[in-house]
Amino acid sequence: MIINTGLRTDIPAFYSEWFMNRLREGFVCVRNPYQKNQINQYRLDPEVVDCLGFCTKNPRPLLTDEAFRLLKSFHQFWYVTITPYGPEIEPGVPQKEQVIEDFIFLSKHYGPDCVGFRYDPIFLSEVYTLQRHFTEFEEICSKLEGYTKVAVISFIDLYEKERRNFPEVQEISFSERLKIGGQFSKIAKSHGMILKPCAEGDELEKFGADCSGCMTLSTYEKACGYKLAVPVKKSGRRECICLLTCDIGQYDTCLHLCRYCYANSNRQNVLKNNKLHNPNSPVLVGEILPSDKIIVVEQKSWKSFQGEFEF
């Protein structure tokens, strides 16, 4: 099976000590976001976990000798988001120069098939113009050339929460999406990468973009080095065709506090939950209560017995 860490929060950036404690103990507990007294318990064992999926804006806290020792038995795939936005948009995100440096370190350690670059979400403003995005994307891709084979993009989705937290942001028109997609596809290809739009349909396919999804079965298989026989499971998002399985994070816990964030409802809830975080607890926020119902999830490896193969 596959365990994800980055759909609800950024565990490497803010909860690395907790995560390493979970690896040491060999299990993790996850509170159901819709049934608060239900907790799913997963084994963190490479015998049943085929791949750990990370999505982070700051991998550095897990780039230590101890973290590498704890993770060495697991196959992994890392998506690292690198954007040009400043602290007025992403208050808790390190400068892009540091993240690029850490991306290269990750790639050298795990290999280019195990790391991908994300440039998202894309939005336009008086500061972040079309031309600035073209320049910034070119600069980042040139520095990551040879260290990854994929560049993922998405355009900002303005749900009610995003409009409330980021009122001055503008929606991107269809024609602007095509301009960005066409130019980004060309830039990515020139640096040995394939452009993958995230949940954006197939409108950029004509520019050579791979619109099959950004976290696909093939992504995991290349990271693992073997075929996976994955049970069919529908995505939680209509637009998304990726392979998204259990996530061990919790909403309203990401301290990047990005103004466009979909996983945080507001700053106050994030700070409240962070105060309740205990690195030694099996759950990310708070403790397991007597009234909680713990469900030990049945897990098994999805490894196909057709053997390892070359891509």
N, C-alpha and C positions, 0 to 999 in steps of 0.2 A: 504494500500500500504506500501511499504518498502522504506525507504530513507537511502542511504549509505553515509558515510562521508570519506572513506579511500582509494578509488581506484585511486585518482589523487594526493592526498597530505595527510599529517598527521595533521588533524584539531585539535585533542586534544592536541598535542604537541606544536603547534605554533599559533593556531588561536582560542584558547578557549574563549577569551574575545569576539571576533566576534560571535562565535557560541552561546554563552550565550545571547548576545544581540538579535540574531535572534530568540531564544526561547522566550525571553521576548516580542518581537514584533509579534511573531506568524507566521512569514513567512520568506522565504529565496529566493533570486534571483540567478540564475546560468547562466553565460554566456556560450553559445554554443561554444565548442572549434573549431567547423568547420564552423560555421556561426557567425562571431564575433559580428554582430549587433542584434543577436537574443538572448533574455533572457527569460528563463523559470522561472516562479514564482510558488513556492510550499508553501502550508500551512504547518506549523509545529504545528499540532493539533492532539492529540491522538485519536480524533474521526475519523480521516481519515488515520493517520499514525499508522500502526499496530506495526511496529518495526523500531528502529533506529539501523543501523549497523555501528560499529566502527572497524577500523583496524589501529593500532597505535604501535609505538615503545616506546611511553612515555605517558601513561595515566594520569600522576600525575596532570597536570594543571586542569583536570576535576574531581579530587578527593577532592573537597571542599564542604563545607556545602551548599553554594549557588548553585553550579552545581547540587548537589543531589536534592535540592529543585526544581530546574527548570526541572529536568529530571524525577522526581518521577512519573509523570503521563504516561510516555512512557515505553513500553516494549523495551528492548535493548539486543543486542548481541555484545560482544566485542571480537575481535581477537587481542591479544597482541603478537608482535614479540619479541622473546628473542634469541639472537645469541651470539656466543663467540668472535665476531670480535672486533678488537681494533679500535682506532680513525684513524688509517691509512686507514681503509676501511669505517668506519661509523663515520665521524667526529663529527656529532651533536647528536649522540645517547648516552643516559646515560649509565653508567656501568650496567652490567646485574644484579648485586646484587640489585640495586635500582628498576629495572623493575620487578624482581621477587617479591620483597616486595610489590610493587604496585599491581601486579597481584593478590597476595593473599588477599590484601585489597579489590580489586574489587570483587573477588569471595565471600568473606564473606558478602559483601554488597548486591550483586545481586543474588548470588547462582551459583554453578558450571555449571548449564545448560546454563548460560548466558555469559560464558567466555571460550575462547579457546586459546591454545598456538600454536604459529607458530615458526618454526625453518627454516627460509628460507631467501634468497636462499642459497643452499649448493654449495660450490665450493671447489676445492682442490688447494693447493699450498704447497710450502716447509714448511710453518708455519702451515697451516690448513690441516693436513694430515687426512687420514681415521681414524687412531687411536685417534687423537685429537677430531674429531667429535664424535666418539663413547663415549669417556670420558665426553665431555662437555654435550652431549645430556642426558646421564645417570644422571649427576649431576643436570641438570635443572629439568628433570622429577621427580627425587627423592624429590626435594624441592616443586614441584607443586602437588605431589600426594594428592588426595582427594579434590583438588581445581578446577580441570577440568576433563573432560572425553575425551578430544580430543587433539591430537597433529598433526599439519599440517606440511608437508615438501614440498619443491619443489627444483629442481635442477636449477642452473643458466642457463638462456637462453642468448646466446651471439649474440644479434642483433648488427647491425652496431654501434649504439650509445654506447652499452656496451663495445664493442671492442675498441672504441675510448677512452672512459673514464677509462677503466680498462685493458690496453693492456697485462699485465702479467698474467691475469687469464687463467686457463686451462679449457677446456671442460671436462665434466665427461663422461667417456665411459659407454657403456651399462653394462659391467661386474661390474664396480664400482658402478653404480646405484643399481644393484641387491644386492651387498654386503651391501651398506648403508641401503637400504630398508629392507633387511632381519634382520639386526641387530637392526635397529631402531624399527621395528615392535615388536621384542622380548622385547626390553627395555620398550617401551610404554605400552605394555600389562602387564609387571611386576609391573607397577605403576598405573594400573587401567585406562589406556587410550587406545583409538583406534587410530591407525595411519591413517591419511588421506593424500594421495599425492594430490598436487594441480596441475591440468592440466598436468598430467604425464601419461595419459592412464591407462591401467589396468595391467601393467607389475609387480606390486608389490602385486597384489591380492593373489597370491599363498602363500605369507607370512602372510596372515591374515589382510592385509591393506584394508581399506574401500575406494574403488576407485570411489565412486559415486559422488564425489565433496566435496569441503570443506565448501561452503556457500550455503547449499541446503535448500529446502523447509522444510525438517525435522528440520534443525538447527534453523530456525526461529520459527517453530511451538513449539519446546521445550522451546524456550525463551519466547514465548507469552503465552503458556499454552492452546492454542486452535488451531483448524484446520484453514488453510488458503486456500481459493479458488482463486488461482493465475492465471491470464491470461497467456497464452503461449507466451513466448518471447524468441527469439534466443539470445544466447550469442554473444558478440562481438569478442570472441576468439574461433577459431575452436576447440582447445583442451579443452576448458573450458565448463563444464556442470553445473556450479553453477547458482543459481538464483541471477543475478546481475541487480538491477533496478537503478533508478535515483541516481546519485552521485552529491553532492553539492560542491565538491572541484574544483580545477583548476590546470592544469598541470603547471610545472615550478614554483612551490611555496614551495616545501618541503625543509626546511633548515637542515634536517639531512645530505643532500649532500652525500649520500652513493654512492660509486663509481660504483656500479652495477645497479643504479636506472633506471627504464624504464620511470618514470613519469617526470623526469627532462631532458631537452635537454642539458643544460650546466649551470655552476655556475653563469655566468653573468646574464642570464635571470631570474634565481631564485632571485638573489639579487635585480635586477631591479624591479621585481614584488613585492617583499617584501616591498620596499620603497613606492610603490603605495597602499599598503594595508591600509585601514581605518577601524578600528573595528566597527565604527558606520554605515558603508555603507551596503546596502542590498546585494551587491556582494562582493566576497572575495578580488578581486583586482580592485582598481579604483572605479569609480562611474558609475551610470547609466547616459547615455548621451541622449540628445534630439533625436538623430538619431536612438536610440535603439528601437527595437520592442519587447514589453513585452507580452509574452504569459502566461496567467494564466492557469496552467495545471489543467485539471479536475481530481480530486482525490476522491477516496472512499476506505473505509475499505474493506479488503479481508477476514474479519472474516467469517468463515462458521457458519451458524446458527444451526449446529448439536450440538452445545454446547461445553463446555470445557471437557477435557478428560485427563486421566493419560497416561504417556508414560512408 
